[in-house]
């Protein structure tokens, strides 16, 4: 399990989670104010996400990637806009493995600047 908390104020925030064991669980809380915020997730990530900004529309981008576990699974990304300043959703690899309901969660927040989440 990975637990990451990143905070700053009046400075850009960038978190690149580029290495992750297959089936690991990530809990990420990244927040800044008055500056851009960006999180790049490893393709193995499974769980929920929220990207939020006070005045900009957050950007969430998911690219097609191969199953990092080489199990022939397909990644399903569900992206929902809550309102103009927030996007939420979930990522799951299907067919899903039995994870006993355990999955990750990512929260990315900023104010007065863009928020960008890539996976």
Secondary structure, 3 states (H helix, E strand, C coil): CEEEEEECCCCCEEEECCCCCCCCCEEEEEECCCCCEEEECCCCCCEEEEEEECCCCCEEECCCCCCCCCCCCEEEEEEEEEECCEEEEEEEEECCCCCCCCCEEEEEEECCCCEEEEC
